[in-house]
Amino acid sequence: TVIGAKLAGGRLSQNELRVNPYAELELEPTPATEMALDGGGFGALPSRLDLAKRRPKKLRFRSVGTNTAHDVVVRYQDVRARVRPGKSAVEVTFEGFEGVDIDRRVKPTLRIRRGDGIEQVSLSRRSANLYVAAVVVDDGSRIDVVDSRGRVLGSTTADASVAPVAPDDQPPPRYIGINAPPLLLSPLLDVGLWSSSPRSGAAVSAGGEVGSGDTTGQGHVRAVGAIGDFAFDGRVGSNGLGDDRPVDSAAWLGARWRAITGRETSPDFALSLRVGIPTQDGDLATRLEPSAGIGGLAGRFGWLVNVGGRVAVESTDGPTPDGQAFVLTGTTYALADWLHAFTVLDAHVLVDSDVDPKVRGGLAAGLEAGRSVFGTLSLRATPWDDTGGLVFGQLSVGVRQR
């Protein structure tokens, strides 16, 4: 009998599993085989076995209708957390967790004993194996690193002679989203995904789109200044380059306010208001753009949703619709602490008094790399070319606050 199995965080063979205590074993169920844990009863193969929860010492397999079992011994690798306390922060590194998603499987926190009291403190991931908590620890306090079930992975006692953690080792502020999202050229669809967590930064972007036989390009400069839960942003676009498709060269100025600040996996919620002011004589109208944003983080994964609309505050015969509504959904995944993959799905309802409403949208994906200095590459595709190109690409470089 052949049993399909997949193990994240260890090594398996026919007679032995050498695993991280927090590993998960995925099995391919088959009605011809039963399994038991240690001395327990036999039953159908589970699709997933959480070794951190069950901690079996032996897996037993047998064919249905027989009494002869094949035993697989489970040997757990040694794992531990090293704790380095300082005056203003505590740094934790993990050993033996290769192949294990520490955020999802371990969910480590600090447990600090101060006299007769115990304080639980969250840890923020600085890199794949480094976590930091910005907390003041009194000399002589006991510090434990515990998992979600309260198991102690490492301990130490704060020592006044230990140098504090350097400022460069402090965790970056919580940030949801990307710093230079795709910014389409069309004055109908150039709604940029904005973050519900304010962060100062600036970027220069160059974008181009290809439609049915024509191409258009445009450059943008954008900036965000954050002060606590408030932020002010602005952007301006160049004239269009290439074929004669309309582009949005207006100056957009706005402000946003984070009304709810999330913690760990709970979401942020923010409100934004922008105004688009034409920078040259033409047929674009002045527009208002109120919107709301909500987003959160769960380990390496992040999500962000913007919902809002635009309304023209003056009449125009040009490409500006009387009004529109939009929904933008973004996701991010941290491939490393300096490299994020992202997607952006946008949908727009365009409303004009003299034509029927129409729905347009597209899907973009890309990568953002760097820390204080970063670069972003994104590509977007759509089945419609009456409001822009079928394929859009953008390259951005910029600087941002850590």
C-alpha positions in Angstrom: 0.0 0.0 0.0 1.3 3.4 -1.0 0.2 6.4 1.2 0.7 9.9 -0.2 2.1 12.2 2.4 3.5 15.8 2.6 5.4 17.2 5.5 6.3 20.9 6.2 8.9 21.1 8.8 10.8 17.8 8.9 11.8 14.7 7.0 9.8 11.5 6.5 10.8 7.9 5.6 9.1 4.6 5.5 9.6 3.8 9.2 10.4 7.2 10.8 9.4 10.8 10.9 11.9 13.4 12.0 9.8 16.5 12.6 9.6 19.9 14.1 7.1 19.7 17.0 5.0 22.3 15.2 4.9 20.5 11.8 1.7 19.5 10.0 1.5 16.1 8.2 -0.8 16.0 5.2 -2.1 12.6 4.1 -3.9 11.5 1.0 -6.9 9.6 2.4 -7.6 6.1 1.0 -10.4 3.9 2.0 -8.1 0.8 2.0 -5.9 2.0 4.9 -6.6 2.9 8.6 -4.4 4.8 11.0 -4.0 5.0 14.8 -2.0 7.2 17.1 0.1 5.5 19.7 -2.1 2.9 21.4 -5.4 4.4 20.2 -8.1 2.9 18.0 -7.8 2.7 14.2 -9.8 4.9 12.0 -9.9 6.5 8.6 -6.8 8.5 7.5 -7.2 12.2 8.2 -6.3 14.6 5.5 -4.2 16.7 7.9 -2.5 15.8 11.3 -1.5 18.6 13.6 1.5 17.2 15.4 1.7 20.3 17.7 -1.7 19.4 19.0 -1.6 15.6 19.3 2.2 15.0 19.8 2.1 11.3 19.0 5.1 9.1 19.4 4.1 6.6 16.9 1.8 6.4 13.8 0.3 3.0 13.1 -1.0 2.0 9.7 -2.9 -1.1 8.6 -5.0 -2.3 5.7 -8.7 -2.4 6.3 -9.8 -5.9 7.5 -6.3 -6.9 8.8 -4.7 -6.9 12.2 -1.1 -6.4 11.2 0.0 -2.8 11.6 3.1 -1.0 10.2 4.5 1.4 12.8 6.2 4.7 11.9 8.2 6.2 14.8 7.9 10.0 15.3 11.1 11.7 16.5 10.8 15.4 17.4 13.6 17.8 16.7 14.9 20.1 19.4 13.6 23.7 19.0 14.1 26.7 21.1 14.0 30.5 21.3 16.9 32.7 22.2 16.0 35.9 24.1 18.1 39.0 24.1 16.6 41.7 26.4 17.6 45.4 26.3 16.4 48.5 28.1 13.8 49.4 25.4 13.2 46.2 23.5 13.5 42.4 23.5 14.8 40.5 20.6 13.9 36.8 20.0 15.4 34.4 17.4 14.2 30.9 16.8 16.3 27.8 16.2 15.1 24.6 14.6 12.0 26.0 12.9 13.0 25.6 9.3 10.0 25.0 7.1 7.5 26.1 9.8 5.3 29.2 9.5 6.1 30.6 13.0 3.4 33.3 12.9 0.7 30.7 12.1 1.9 27.6 13.9 3.7 28.9 16.9 2.2 32.4 17.5 4.9 33.3 19.9 4.5 36.0 22.7 6.6 37.2 25.6 5.6 36.5 29.2 7.3 38.9 31.5 7.2 38.3 35.3 7.5 41.6 37.1 7.5 41.0 40.9 4.2 39.2 41.6 2.6 40.2 38.2 2.8 38.7 34.8 2.6 40.7 31.6 1.9 39.2 28.1 3.5 41.2 25.3 3.1 40.6 21.5 6.1 40.0 19.3 6.5 41.6 15.8 8.3 39.8 13.0 11.4 41.7 11.8 12.5 38.9 9.4 11.8 35.3 8.8 13.6 34.2 12.1 13.8 37.4 14.1 11.1 38.9 16.3 11.2 42.1 18.4 8.9 43.6 21.1 9.3 47.2 22.0 8.9 46.9 25.8 10.8 48.2 28.8 11.9 45.4 31.0 13.1 45.9 34.6 16.4 44.5 35.7 15.9 41.1 37.2 12.5 40.4 35.5 12.1 36.9 34.1 11.2 36.7 30.3 9.7 33.6 28.8 8.9 33.1 25.1 5.7 31.0 24.9 3.7 29.5 22.1 -0.1 29.8 21.7 -0.6 26.8 24.0 1.6 28.3 26.8 4.6 26.0 26.1 7.9 27.7 27.1 10.4 27.9 24.2 13.1 30.0 25.8 13.7 32.0 29.0 16.1 34.6 30.4 16.5 37.1 33.1 16.9 40.8 32.3 20.3 42.1 33.1 21.1 45.8 33.4 24.6 45.2 32.0 23.2 44.1 28.6 23.2 46.8 26.0 19.8 47.8 24.7 18.7 46.7 21.3 19.9 49.1 18.7 17.4 51.3 16.9 18.0 49.4 13.6 16.7 46.3 15.3 13.4 47.8 16.1 10.4 46.3 14.2 9.1 48.4 11.3 5.8 50.1 11.9 2.7 48.0 10.9 1.9 48.8 7.3 -0.9 47.3 5.2 -0.7 47.4 1.4 1.9 48.6 -1.0 3.7 51.9 -1.4 3.4 52.4 -5.2 0.2 50.7 -6.3 -0.8 50.6 -10.0 -2.1 54.0 -11.2 -3.9 53.8 -14.5 -3.6 56.4 -17.1 -7.3 56.8 -17.9 -9.1 59.7 -16.2 -12.0 57.3 -15.6 -10.1 54.5 -13.8 -7.0 56.1 -12.2 -8.0 55.4 -8.7 -4.9 54.3 -6.7 -5.2 51.8 -3.9 -4.4 53.6 -0.6 -3.4 52.1 2.7 -5.5 52.3 5.9 -2.2 52.6 7.9 -0.5 56.0 7.2 3.1 55.9 6.1 5.3 58.7 4.7 7.0 58.2 1.4 7.4 59.4 -2.2 7.7 57.7 -5.5 8.1 58.4 -9.2 6.2 56.1 -11.6 6.3 55.5 -15.3 3.3 53.7 -16.8 2.3 52.5 -20.3 -0.7 50.8 -21.8 -1.4 48.9 -25.0 -4.8 48.9 -26.5 -6.2 47.8 -29.9 -3.4 49.0 -32.1 -2.4 52.0 -30.0 0.0 52.7 -27.1 0.0 55.5 -24.4 2.5 56.4 -21.7 2.5 58.8 -18.7 4.7 59.6 -15.7 3.5 60.4 -12.2 5.0 61.9 -9.0 3.2 61.0 -5.7 3.9 61.6 -2.1 2.4 60.8 1.3 3.1 62.6 4.6 1.9 60.8 7.8 1.5 62.4 11.2 0.2 59.8 13.7 -3.2 58.6 12.4 -3.5 61.4 9.8 -1.9 61.6 6.4 -1.9 64.0 3.5 -1.2 62.8 0.0 -0.8 64.3 -3.4 0.1 63.3 -6.9 0.4 64.9 -10.4 0.7 63.3 -13.8 2.4 64.4 -17.0 0.8 64.9 -20.3 0.2 61.7 -22.3 2.9 60.2 -24.5 2.2 58.3 -27.7 -1.3 57.9 -29.2 -4.1 60.3 -28.6 -5.8 58.6 -25.6 -7.0 60.9 -22.8 -4.9 60.7 -19.6 -5.4 62.3 -16.2 -2.9 65.1 -15.7 -4.8 66.6 -12.9 -3.3 67.4 -9.5 -4.9 65.2 -6.8 -4.7 66.4 -3.2 -6.2 64.5 -0.3 -6.2 63.7 3.4 -6.9 60.5 5.3 -7.7 59.6 8.9 -7.2 56.2 10.5 -10.3 56.0 12.8 -9.6 52.5 14.1 -6.0 51.2 14.7 -5.8 47.4 14.5 -3.6 45.2 16.6 -2.0 41.9 15.4 -4.7 40.4 13.1 -7.5 42.9 13.8 -8.1 45.4 10.9 -7.4 49.1 10.5 -10.2 51.4 9.3 -9.7 54.8 7.7 -11.5 57.5 5.8 -10.1 59.5 2.9 -11.2 62.6 0.8 -9.4 63.8 -2.3 -10.0 66.5 -4.8 -8.7 66.4 -8.4 -7.9 69.8 -9.8 -7.2 70.3 -13.6 -3.7 71.6 -14.2 -4.3 72.9 -17.8 -7.1 74.1 -20.0 -9.0 71.1 -21.3 -12.1 69.0 -20.9 -11.4 67.4 -17.5 -13.6 68.4 -14.6 -12.8 69.1 -11.0 -13.7 66.0 -9.0 -14.2 64.9 -5.4 -13.3 61.4 -4.3 -14.5 60.3 -0.8 -13.6 56.7 0.1 -13.1 54.3 3.0 -10.4 51.7 3.5 -10.1 48.7 5.7 -7.2 46.3 5.9 -5.4 43.8 8.1 -2.4 41.5 8.5 -2.3 37.8 9.2 1.3 36.6 9.4 2.9 37.1 6.0 -0.5 37.8 4.3 -2.1 41.2 4.1 -5.4 42.4 2.7 -6.9 45.8 1.9 -10.2 47.1 0.5 -11.1 50.6 -0.7 -14.7 51.5 -1.4 -15.7 55.0 -2.6 -16.7 57.2 -5.5 -16.0 60.2 -7.6 -18.3 63.1 -8.5 -17.7 65.9 -10.9 -18.3 69.3 -9.3 -18.7 71.1 -12.6 -20.2 70.2 -16.0 -18.0 69.0 -18.8 -18.3 67.6 -22.3 -15.1 65.7 -22.0 -14.2 62.2 -20.8 -15.1 62.9 -17.1 -18.3 61.1 -16.1 -20.9 62.8 -13.9 -20.1 60.2 -11.2 -18.7 56.8 -10.5 -18.3 54.2 -7.8 -15.3 51.9 -7.3 -14.1 49.0 -5.2 -10.4 48.1 -5.1 -9.3 44.9 -3.4 -5.6 44.3 -2.7 -3.6 41.4 -1.2 0.1 41.2 -0.2 2.3 38.3 0.7 5.8 38.7 2.3 8.2 36.5 0.4 10.9 38.1 2.6 11.1 41.1 4.9 12.2 43.2 1.9 10.2 41.5 -0.9 6.4 41.5 -1.2 4.1 40.1 -3.9 0.8 41.8 -4.4 -2.5 41.7 -6.4 -5.0 44.5 -7.0 -8.5 43.8 -8.4 -10.4 47.0 -9.4 -14.1 47.4 -10.4 -15.8 50.7 -11.4 -19.3 51.7 -12.3 -19.3 54.8 -14.5 -22.5 57.0 -14.6 -23.3 59.7 -17.1 -26.6 61.5 -17.6 -26.8 60.8 -21.3 -25.6 57.2 -21.5 -26.3 54.0 -19.7 -24.0 53.1 -16.7 -21.2 50.8 -17.6 -19.0 48.5 -15.4 -15.2 48.3 -16.1 -12.4 46.7 -14.2 -9.2 44.6 -14.3 -6.7 42.6 -12.3 -3.1 43.6 -11.6 -0.2 41.8 -10.0 3.4 42.7 -9.1 6.4 42.8 -6.8 7.7 45.5 -4.4 11.3 45.2 -3.3 13.4 47.2 -0.9 13.3 48.8 2.5 13.8 52.5 2.9 14.5 52.7 -0.8 12.2 50.5 -2.9 11.1 49.6 -6.4 7.8 48.3 -7.6 6.8 46.6 -10.8 3.1 45.8 -11.7 1.1 44.5 -14.7 -2.6 44.8 -15.2 -4.9 43.2 -17.7 -8.6 43.9 -18.7 -11.0 42.7 -21.4 -12.1 46.3 -22.2 -10.2 48.9 -24.2 -12.7 51.7 -24.4 -11.5 53.2 -21.1 -7.8 52.5 -21.5 -5.4 49.8 -22.7 -5.9 46.1 -22.6 -2.5 45.7 -20.9 -1.0 48.2 -18.5 2.5 48.1 -16.9 4.1 50.4 -14.3 7.6 50.8 -12.9 8.1 52.9 -9.7 11.1 53.8 -7.5 10.8 55.7 -4.3 11.7 56.2 -0.6 9.5 55.4 2.4 9.5 55.6 6.1 10.4 52.4 7.9 
